[in-house]
Amino acid sequence: MTDSSAAKSVSVYTVSIRNTSYRFQARADETVLQAALQQGVELPWGCGGGVCGICMSELMSGEVVYDAPPLALFEEDEEQGKGLICVAYPRSDLILHIPEVSNI
Ligand code: FES
């Protein structure tokens, strides 16, 4: 009998920041911000919990999911393609637009 608890493979996606050379890998089980910081990519953030809105980014392409609806992400934000990367888990390759980073 095999051990069904053996390590499951976790999808890994590529995250690019538009108009920059920033590109990093993000696992499906970590937030986009966690992945960025672990790889030395400094992105704007504050609370880390979906409350302050500082990490608001524009999702140019790709899909993310949240464990629970983030407090600082309103319906109109989502309709405009925005997301909170501190609590967003990638579900595909992503291209983000972050004005504070893209304008450097
Ligand atoms: S860092 Fe505060 S909402 Fe993302």
Boltz pocket constraint, residues with backbone or C-beta under 6 A from the ligand:
constraints:
  - pocket:
      binder: B
      contacts: [[A, 44], [A, 45], [A, 46], [A, 47], [A, 48], [A, 49], [A, 50], [A, 51], [A, 52], [A, 53], [A, 54], [A, 55], [A, 56], [A, 72], [A, 84], [A, 85], [A, 86], [A, 87]]
      max_distance: 6.0
